[in-house]
């Protein structure tokens, strides 16, 4: 599966953005999709992820209550709605996917994802 992230931009502190991750390829509905972010000079970190069939989600502690991940498998798209953005949320945001085997849950580790899109830059001004 190939992924393309979009929706980043410049927003003031307290503002909102919705990121989109569009997939091409077969059987997108069988993949867990996660969002990660990486700021300059920092390691890539987990933001949120959603299971293949959508009911299970997981969020980083820093993002709980401030973002919602959702998916529309008919459109091969996963969304990350972010609100109450802070300057420390400034980073390149990446979507990633991995096939969800039966009985396997969501991973928050970037090394467990083997399909990555290009990043979309989010910049939050103070």
C-alpha positions, 0 to 999 in steps of 0.5 A: 500500500502507498500512502500520501499525507496532506493537510499540514500548514501554519496555524496559530496556537490554539488552532485546529488542523485536519490531516489526511492520509490517502492510500492506494493499493489493495485491501486498505481495510486490512491495515492498521494506520498510524500517525507519527511526527518528527521535529527537527533534532528529535526522534520520531514519535507516535501520535495516534493509530487506528485499527484496520476495521476502525473501532480501536484507536490509541493516542499518545498521552500528549495528544489525548483530548486534543486529537481524533483519528478516524478512517473511511475505508470506502475512500481509503483515507485516514484522518487526524483531526487536531485541535488546541494546537501548541507550538510544541506540536510543530513537526513533520507528520507522517502516516504509516500502515501495517497489515493487521494480523488476526489477534494483533493489536495496535503498535505505537512503535514506528519500526512495526510499520512498513509502509510510510507516506511522505511527511506533511509539515505542521507549524504552530505559531505562538 
